[in-house]
Amino acid sequence: MLLRGARILIIGGTRFIGRHTCLAALAAGAEVTLFNRGQSPSDWLAAHPGVHQVHGDRDDPAALGRAFGQDYDAVYDMIAYRPEEIRPLLSPPYAARIGHLVVCSTTSVYAPALYQPIDEAHPRGPHPAWGDYNKGKNAVEDMLAAAQGVRATVLRPQWVFGAHDYQQLAAFYLMRLAAGLALWIPHAGVAQLNWTYGPDLAQAFLGVTGLPEAAGHAYNVCCDETLTTDGFVRLCAQVLGVPADIRHYRPEELLGELRGQRVGPVRNLPLACSAERIKALCAFRPTPMAEALVRTADWLRETGAFDAEPSTPVEEYLNARI
Ligand SMILES: NC(=O)c1ccc[n+]([C@@H]2O[C@H](COP(=O)([O-])OP(=O)(O)OC[C@H]3O[C@@H](n4cnc5c(N)ncnc54)[C@H](OP(=O)(O)O)[C@@H]3O)[C@@H](O)[C@H]2O)c1
């Protein structure tokens, strides 16, 4: 679909993934409306006076009504975690006013995998490690799959990283490496993962928009490279031009209040994914991981984030042991 002049509503478009998507949609010439509560900092929008903002809670019917002051060629829902949240978009009067609904889900909807890598044919289902997040996202996807008369597409990113990532998924590793600190990795560091670069996910939203063949389908969105945890850390070190001081530990050794805690934000849940389906559908081409990490590191440098380096309690414990 030609995005120039397309009217796009982004529900939750100010913080991380939504922010990248908003900027990508603007760059493509779309007319963007953002719907959010107004709690996340949005001073960056001052540089984009053409963006229309509606403030309100998505659970408030009156606020949702204000967001639908016009029809939209596409609605990007960044923050549907429960079926109650998505239901109004699939019902009158809004369903008929949305040309294409694209919903941000997650690869955490998949049931535990017997084999890897997995693609979209792998069954969704309960996953003990993901609890309510998995249940809520699956319920949202169930509702989308059952919806009649709505053109809806689901995107499933994995661990998302890049500029503005408040969870600091990749930044956690980059910051420690830049500071010359040891990185503690669970077990032998061989768990395999794919990552999703935030700006790539934004391109996936744009890429599927308006494609009739995308309706009723879900797509994994991730970088091509499947990396072990150690491999990811080594790649981070390589792009920074520093040595990687990797140390392994056994999470079972953590006792007392450290039990169940992890060193950093990324969980030790191996999942190798394939994004070949969306690559076959549209022009989506993921950024090479090394390049995405360089850009993330550049952003951390520019924002001074390399200077902030608190240790997590598990790191303090492990560092004290050596
Ligand atoms: N980060 C990852 O690694 C990852 C991986 C897989 C999937 N995902 C998926 O990515 C999505 C999260 O994206 P994100 O990290 O960009 O989200 P986020 O940073 O938490 O942004 C949330 C956005 O939604 C707005 N918002 C929050 N609650 C709202 C409400 N009740 N009503 C209206 N607006 C609301 C926020 O603005 P205000 O605070 O101003 O309201 C903000 O614009 C989720 O669907 C998640 O499942 C993320």
The ligand as a Gaussian input file, in Angstrom:
#p B3LYP/6-31G(d) Opt

LIG

0 1
 N       10.072000      -4.980000      24.210000
 C       10.151000      -6.229000      23.802000
 O       11.191000      -6.866000      23.865000
 C        8.931000      -6.888000      23.241000
 C        9.048000      -8.185000      22.773000
 C        7.942000      -8.785000      22.206000
 C        6.750000      -8.091000      22.123000
 N        6.660000      -6.835000      22.616000
 C        5.374000      -6.138000      22.516000
 O        5.602000      -4.778000      22.216000
 C        4.540000      -4.016000      22.776000
 C        5.097000      -2.972000      23.708000
 O        5.697000      -2.005000      22.933000
 P        6.514000      -0.869000      23.635000
 O        7.632000      -1.473000      24.394000
 O        6.797000       0.162000      22.648000
 O        5.451000      -0.336000      24.681000
 P        5.735000       0.748000      25.720000
 O        7.057000       1.352000      25.532000
 O        5.356000       0.182000      27.051000
 O        4.763000       1.890000      25.272000
 C        3.512000       1.912000      25.709000
 C        2.775000       2.992000      24.928000
 O        1.410000       2.834000      25.183000
 C        0.907000       3.980000      25.876000
 N       -0.035000       3.425000      26.842000
 C        0.235000       2.577000      27.868000
 N       -0.899000       2.230000      28.498000
 C       -1.911000       2.874000      27.843000
 C       -3.331000       2.889000      28.007000
 N       -3.939000       2.197000      28.990000
 N       -4.056000       3.630000      27.151000
 C       -3.475000       4.347000      26.157000
 N       -2.120000       4.362000      25.947000
 C       -1.366000       3.625000      26.789000
 C        2.139000       4.674000      26.435000
 O        1.972000       6.059000      26.587000
 P        1.390000       6.672000      27.954000
 O        2.220000       6.101000      29.054000
 O        1.545000       8.143000      27.770000
 O       -0.022000       6.224000      28.028000
 C        3.134000       4.403000      25.324000
 O        2.922000       5.262000      24.245000
 C        3.664000      -4.952000      23.552000
 O        2.558000      -5.332000      22.773000
 C        4.586000      -6.131000      23.798000
 O        3.876000      -7.330000      24.000000
 C        7.709000      -6.206000      23.162000

